[in-house]
Amino acid sequence: LERRPRVSSVNFKGLKELSFNEVRRIITVQEGDVFDPQLLVQQAEALQDTYKSLGYINAQVDIEFPEATPGFVDLSILIRPGLATRIDKFDLKMSNDRLRIVLKSKLSSYEDDI
């Protein structure tokens, strides 16, 4: 019977665009939890997707989990959002004028969004 390590601490670095509470709704791993690397990777990917949905298309979330003491890991979650991407203008060029008008109408609400 192999004992899986437990999480001894969870630290975040690079919290700027999202609040601690917003990030904790996505990264739910807590001190004392059994360390589950697959779950942590899924949650880190979800956090990265959240940043991308906010316009940080180059966002990266890295996880470090050195063994603190035998049977325990310290989690460090490094968030690097990068620069926000801003859509200034859509320029649609196509031969189907009707489709171009519909798409331009739908997309115009996103102009000047982050």
N, C-alpha and C positions, 0 to 999 in steps of 0.2 A: 504494500500500500504506500503510494508516493504522496507525500504531503506537499500541497501547493503553497507557495509563499503568500503572505498577506501584505496588504498595502499599509506601510507605516506612515506615509505622508503624501499629500498631493499639493504640488506647488505649480502656480501658473506664472509665466513670464510673457510679457508683451500684450497685456490686456489694455487696450486703448479704445477700440471702436465699439466693443461690446462690454457691458458691465459684467462684473464678477457673477452676479445672479443669473444673467442671461447665459453665460458660459456654463454655469453649474447645472442649468436645465438640460444641457446637451451632454456634458461630461459628468456623469452621475457617480463615477467611482469614488468611494469614500475611504477614509482611514479605517482599517480593520477588515475591509472586504478581502475575500480571496482574490488574488491577482489573476485576472483573465485577460491575457494579451489580445485575444481575438475581439472581445467586447471593447477593449480600449481602442483598438484600431478602428472599429466601426464608429465609435463615438468621435474619434479624432477626424475621421472622414466626414461625419455629419457636421462637425464644427467648421471644417474647411468649406463644405458646401454652403453653409450659412453665410460665411464671409463672402463667398463668390456670388451668392444671391444679392448681397448688398453692394456689389460692384467691385469687390476686391478680387479680380479674376486671377491674380497671381498669388493668392493667399496660400500659406503653408502652415501646417500644424505638425510639429515634431514632438515625439515622445521619447524621453530617456527614463530608464528604470533600472538604475544600478541596485545591486543587492546591498541594503544598508547594513544589516546584520543577518546571520543565517536565518532563513525563513521569512525575511521581510524585504520589501522593495520600497524605495523612495521614488515617487513619480514626479517627474518634471515635465510640464507640458509647455512648449515654447510656441507662441503664436506670432507668426510674421505675416501680417495682412498685405504688405506691399502698398502700392498706390491705388487709390480708387480710380476706376475707369469711368469716364464721363462721356455720354453720348450727346454730341452737339447737334448732329444733323444726320438724317437718313437721306440718301440720294438713290432713288430706285430708277433703274433704266431697264425697261422691258418693252417688248412689242405689244403686249396685251394691255391696252390702256385701261380697261375696266378693272383688271386685277391690280394694276399699279395704283389706281385711285383708291381702291378698297384698302390695300396694304398701307398706303401713305396715310390714310385716315386713321387706321388702327395704330400705326407706329408713331404718329405725331405726338401722342400723349406721353411718349417716353423721351422725347427730345428734352435735353437739359437735365435729365435724370442722372443720378450717379449709378 
